Amino acid sequence: MPTDPSQKVKDSDAVLDYAFEFEDWLSPSETINSFTVIASPGITVDSSSNTVDTVTVWLSGGTAGVPYTVTCRIVTNQGRTDDRTMTIRVVNR
């Protein structure tokens, strides 16, 4: 059964990193100029950083059985804006 690449799993006690990759969308000379990460209430964005084509976010918390969405919005050096959203499914492992 194929899995949805936008759905990730984490334990409620885990602090894990998740990557939003924009490499396939960006043009050859385009880079991430700025970004914003927005998470559903109940899961915590501990930190975030970026490279020229990827935003990495560290998440903690959450309640087992509750799905959370995390959205990353970027603005590029060419003035384009794009969003990526993933679902974090919290489980007890």
C-alpha positions in Angstrom: 0.0 0.0 0.0 1.6 3.3 -1.0 2.0 5.9 1.7 1.3 9.6 1.4 4.6 11.4 1.4 3.1 14.5 3.0 2.0 12.4 6.1 4.7 11.8 8.8 4.5 9.9 12.1 6.1 10.9 15.4 5.9 9.8 19.0 4.4 12.4 21.4 7.7 12.5 23.3 9.9 12.8 20.3 11.6 15.9 19.0 12.2 15.3 15.3 13.2 17.2 12.2 11.1 17.3 9.0 12.1 18.8 5.7 10.1 20.8 3.2 11.9 20.4 -0.1 11.4 22.9 -2.9 14.3 21.9 -5.2 12.0 20.5 -7.9 9.9 23.6 -8.0 12.6 26.3 -7.9 14.1 27.6 -11.2 17.9 27.0 -11.6 19.0 30.4 -10.1 16.1 30.7 -7.6 16.6 30.4 -3.9 14.5 30.6 -0.7 14.7 34.2 0.4 12.4 33.9 3.5 10.0 31.4 5.0 7.2 31.0 7.6 6.2 27.8 9.4 2.7 27.5 10.8 1.6 24.5 12.9 -1.7 23.4 14.2 -2.3 24.2 17.9 -1.0 21.3 20.1 2.3 20.6 18.3 5.3 22.8 18.9 7.7 24.3 16.3 11.0 24.2 18.4 13.1 25.7 15.6 13.5 26.0 11.8 16.2 26.8 9.3 16.7 26.8 5.6 19.2 26.2 2.8 18.8 27.5 -0.7 16.1 24.9 -1.5 14.9 23.3 1.7 13.3 24.4 5.0 13.9 22.1 8.0 11.6 22.3 11.0 12.0 20.7 14.4 8.7 19.6 16.1 7.9 18.4 19.6 4.8 17.5 21.5 1.4 16.5 20.2 -1.3 14.1 21.5 -1.4 10.5 20.3 -4.2 9.9 17.9 -4.4 13.5 16.8 -3.3 14.6 13.3 -1.6 18.0 13.0 -0.8 20.0 10.0 2.4 22.0 9.5 2.6 24.4 6.6 5.8 26.1 5.2 5.4 29.2 3.1 8.4 30.4 1.2 9.2 33.6 -0.8 12.0 33.3 -3.3 14.6 35.7 -4.5 12.5 36.1 -7.6 9.4 37.1 -5.7 7.5 33.9 -6.1 5.5 32.4 -3.1 4.7 28.7 -2.5 3.4 26.5 0.3 4.0 22.9 1.3 1.8 21.3 4.0 2.4 18.0 5.7 0.4 16.1 8.2 2.0 14.8 11.4 0.3 11.8 12.9 1.2 11.5 16.6 1.4 7.9 17.9 2.7 6.2 21.0 5.6 4.0 20.0 
